[in-house]
Structure formats: structure tokens, C-alpha cells
Amino acid sequence: MLLDFATLSSLERYKLFIGLVFPRPIALISTRSENGVNNCAPFSFFNVLSEDPPVVIVSFGPRGDGTPKHTIKNILRTGEFVVNLVDEAIANGMHISADEIAESESEFDTAGFTPAPCVEVKHPRIAEAPASFECRTLKHIELVPGRDFVFGEVRRLHVRDGLIDPQTKRVSDAYRPVGRLYANRYCTTRQRFSLPGRLPD
Ligand SMILES: Cc1cc2nc3c(=O)[nH]c(=O)nc-3n(C[C@H](O)[C@H](O)[C@H](O)COP(=O)(O)O)c2cc1C
């Protein structure tokens, strides 16, 4: 089968992207609204792009009603955000936090997350997350109306105690991240394997 992307609907392109390009890492982004409501939501059009400078990228589409997502509004207003990573322990809360609730309500409450302070950014991080990156917006690109790309520079990393070797900075196998597949489907990273040689541990 050969598909011409120009003739596909955006929903068809979305289904093909998320059905073929997986597992995708999940950025559970936490921000605070201008009215002081703690917000969080998952984003899997997300990745790290470089370590020098330390850069993450996230892609935002509109909410179901066509309005901007609360997360991108809060990022554009403040120039800051927090990327919390998702492991098995917080997967259920992450999934609940994707519900498109009113701006006056907090996904921290619906998902059962605890806000914890950051050092450099004014938004809260999620205390239960295995790791949280405090980010400053490096660049914002409105690619077309309703599709925003945000590049963030990572300023600080909070990590759950015991997950990182303080000397080598290697991350322990006890870290159990969850990946996004498609629709309501996710995967764990329990079936790991090694190939011979080449890269040092
Ligand atoms: C695992 C997962 C990944 C998602 N990835 C994205 C994404 O990359 N971009 C996006 O715009 N929405 C994505 N969504 C949808 C948002 O999380 C959802 O619209 C959320 O309600 C936005 O909340 P906000 O309005 O508080 O920002 C994803 C949802 C789930 C469950």
C-alpha cells in the first residue's frame, strides 16, 4: 500500500503517526494559570533534542473545542514550564490528567498529584514524578494557526532519590518509564535487551 499524505485527512495522518511511531516518551507538563490554578497534562509529541544546549521540544495542537490548550497558554505567558517524566507509578494519574477540564479546576486534584516547588521557575513540579526538568522557553514557533512548537532549555533536574548514581550520573534500571502507543494504550520498558560491544556502560 502506498499513501499520499497530501490527500489524507489530518485525523488519518494523526492515526498513522501515532500508530507507527511509537513508543513515544511522555512529557507530563506542569504549569500554573494566571489565577493560580495548578495545571498538568501529558504530551507525547515530545522529545529531547540536544544536550549542548540541553533542549526539549513539545508540539501543541488545539483543545477539542478549538481553543488553545491551557498548558501552551501558561507557557507563552510566563516563558517557563516543567516537564515531569512518567513511570509506572504515576501512569494512571497521567492518563486522568489528559481530560480537558475547565481552567478553574486543577488536574493535580483530579489525578491525585502533589505540587512541589521548583528552584528557578515559578510553576510547580509533580512531587510523585520520578524526574522533573525545570525549563525556560528558548523558542516558540507557531507553525500554522493552532499548531505550536515550544523549545525549552532545561535549567534544573529533580530526580527521585536512588534513581541516579551521584558519581557516574547513570540512571538505575529501577527507573520504569512508560511510553505512549496510541489511543488508550501504553507500554512499559520491562523487556530490555543489550547488543554486543561499541558503547561503554
Ligand atoms: C499520553 C497522551 C499524550 C498526549 N500528547 C499530546 C501532544 O503531544 N500534543 C497535544 O497537543 N496534546 C496531547 N495530548 C492531549 C492533551 O494532554 C489534552 O488535550 C489535555 O487536556 C491538555 O490539557 P491543558 O488544556 O490543561 O493543557 C495527549 C494526551 C495523552 C493522554
The ligand as a MOL file (V3000), in Angstrom:
LIG
                    3D

  0  0  0     0  0            999 V3000
M  V30 BEGIN CTAB
M  V30 COUNTS 31 33 0 0 0
M  V30 BEGIN ATOM
M  V30 1 C -0.4640 10.2320 26.5040 0
M  V30 2 C -1.0330 11.4820 25.8790 0
M  V30 3 C -0.2240 12.2480 25.0480 0
M  V30 4 C -0.7090 13.4480 24.5020 0
M  V30 5 N 0.1110 14.1780 23.6700 0
M  V30 6 C -0.3000 15.3720 23.2020 0
M  V30 7 C 0.5850 16.1610 22.3930 0
M  V30 8 O 1.7310 15.8020 22.1120 0
M  V30 9 N 0.1310 17.3720 21.9630 0
M  V30 10 C -1.1160 17.8370 22.2800 0
M  V30 11 O -1.4780 18.9550 21.8760 0
M  V30 12 N -1.9650 17.1110 23.0700 0
M  V30 13 C -1.5930 15.9000 23.5320 0
M  V30 14 N -2.4230 15.1560 24.3350 0
M  V30 15 C -3.7170 15.7260 24.7450 0
M  V30 16 C -3.5910 16.6640 25.9680 0
M  V30 17 O -2.9670 16.0230 27.0570 0
M  V30 18 C -5.0060 17.0990 26.4260 0
M  V30 19 O -5.6330 17.8310 25.3760 0
M  V30 20 C -5.0340 17.9090 27.7240 0
M  V30 21 O -6.3660 18.0000 28.1940 0
M  V30 22 C -4.4970 19.3250 27.5570 0
M  V30 23 O -4.6330 19.9530 28.8290 0
M  V30 24 P -4.4970 21.5220 29.0630 0
M  V30 25 O -5.6090 22.1950 28.2780 0
M  V30 26 O -4.6390 21.6580 30.5450 0
M  V30 27 O -3.1430 21.9230 28.5620 0
M  V30 28 C -2.0190 13.9040 24.8160 0
M  V30 29 C -2.8450 13.1040 25.6270 0
M  V30 30 C -2.3490 11.8940 26.1330 0
M  V30 31 C -3.2400 11.0370 27.0000 0
M  V30 END ATOM
M  V30 BEGIN BOND
M  V30 1 1 1 2
M  V30 2 1 2 3
M  V30 3 2 2 30
M  V30 4 2 3 4
M  V30 5 1 4 5
M  V30 6 1 4 28
M  V30 7 2 5 6
M  V30 8 1 6 7
M  V30 9 1 6 13
M  V30 10 2 7 8
M  V30 11 1 7 9
M  V30 12 1 9 10
M  V30 13 2 10 11
M  V30 14 1 10 12
M  V30 15 2 12 13
M  V30 16 1 13 14
M  V30 17 1 14 15
M  V30 18 1 14 28
M  V30 19 1 15 16
M  V30 20 1 16 17
M  V30 21 1 16 18
M  V30 22 1 18 19
M  V30 23 1 18 20
M  V30 24 1 20 21
M  V30 25 1 20 22
M  V30 26 1 22 23
M  V30 27 1 23 24
M  V30 28 2 24 25
M  V30 29 1 24 26
M  V30 30 1 24 27
M  V30 31 2 28 29
M  V30 32 1 29 30
M  V30 33 1 30 31
M  V30 END BOND
M  V30 END CTAB
M  END
